[in-house]
Amino acid sequence: MIYQPKGVCSNAIDVEVEEGIITSVKFTGGCNGNTQGISRLVVGMKAEDAIDRLRGIKCGIKNTSCPDQLACALQEMLEH
């Protein structure tokens, strides 16, 4: 799934989940080091656990962040 994040610097999040486990995450744009770190940390996690940990994280004065948008992408994937 390629998710179009809203309100953050990244332009797209390409995320793959198999049987509820995150197998791949790639951000396009955003803070390169941070998005690579997030991606590596969540691969192998249950999508639900990642959502619980990442949802609600804010970036500065923004109401969202790249991790929060990843949680939104994962939630959308689980609902479909």
GUVEXZA-583975 format. One line per 8 residues: their letters; for each residue x, y, z of C-alpha. Coordinates in nm, 3 decimals, decimal comma. Example, Ala and Ser with C-alpha at 12.3 -4.5 7.8 and 13.67 -1.06 7.14 Angstrom:
BEGIN
AS> 1,230 -0,450 0,780 ~ 1,367 -0,106 0,714
//
This chain:
BEGIN
MIYQPKGV> 0,000 0,000 0,000 ~ 0,122 0,349 -0,077 ~ -0,026 0,593 0,173 ~ -0,038 0,969 0,115 ~ 0,044 1,127 0,454 ~ -0,118 1,453 0,557 ~ 0,041 1,741 0,748 ~ 0,402 1,613 0,744
CSNAIDVE> 0,717 1,654 0,534 ~ 0,709 1,305 0,384 ~ 0,520 1,267 0,056 ~ 0,439 0,896 0,068 ~ 0,468 0,591 0,290 ~ 0,504 0,255 0,116 ~ 0,410 -0,010 0,373 ~ 0,360 -0,385 0,345
VEEGIITS> 0,193 -0,608 0,602 ~ 0,160 -0,986 0,581 ~ -0,059 -1,176 0,825 ~ -0,064 -0,877 1,060 ~ 0,316 -0,835 1,066 ~ 0,491 -0,534 0,912 ~ 0,734 -0,660 0,647 ~ 0,846 -0,335 0,483
VKFTGGCN> 0,821 0,043 0,533 ~ 0,969 0,312 0,310 ~ 0,909 0,684 0,346 ~ 0,949 0,922 0,053 ~ 1,065 1,260 0,180 ~ 1,071 1,366 0,542 ~ 1,368 1,358 0,778 ~ 1,576 1,080 0,622
GNTQGISR> 1,749 0,952 0,935 ~ 1,433 0,956 1,145 ~ 1,216 0,786 0,884 ~ 1,481 0,518 0,823 ~ 1,498 0,457 1,198 ~ 1,122 0,427 1,232 ~ 1,110 0,192 0,935 ~ 1,376 -0,041 1,074
LVVGMKAE> 1,223 -0,045 1,420 ~ 0,875 -0,145 1,310 ~ 0,965 -0,418 1,058 ~ 0,878 -0,749 1,223 ~ 0,628 -0,592 1,464 ~ 0,258 -0,666 1,474 ~ 0,081 -0,382 1,296 ~ -0,151 -0,334 1,596
DAIDRLRG> 0,146 -0,293 1,833 ~ 0,308 -0,035 1,605 ~ -0,020 0,158 1,585 ~ -0,045 0,163 1,966 ~ 0,311 0,294 2,001 ~ 0,312 0,549 1,718 ~ -0,039 0,697 1,724 ~ -0,054 1,049 1,862
IKCGIKNT> 0,315 1,140 1,827 ~ 0,346 1,505 1,725 ~ 0,625 1,682 1,535 ~ 0,691 2,025 1,685 ~ 0,373 2,230 1,669 ~ 0,208 2,001 1,413 ~ -0,080 1,782 1,529 ~ 0,079 1,480 1,360
SCPDQLAC> 0,417 1,334 1,262 ~ 0,563 1,077 1,026 ~ 0,527 0,805 1,294 ~ 0,165 0,909 1,354 ~ 0,097 0,901 0,980 ~ 0,248 0,552 0,962 ~ 0,002 0,450 1,235 ~ -0,279 0,595 1,020
ALQEMLEH> -0,158 0,397 0,718 ~ -0,141 0,076 0,918 ~ -0,488 0,135 1,065 ~ -0,628 0,189 0,717 ~ -0,466 -0,135 0,598 ~ -0,613 -0,334 0,887 ~ -0,961 -0,196 0,820 ~ -0,958 -0,311 0,455
//
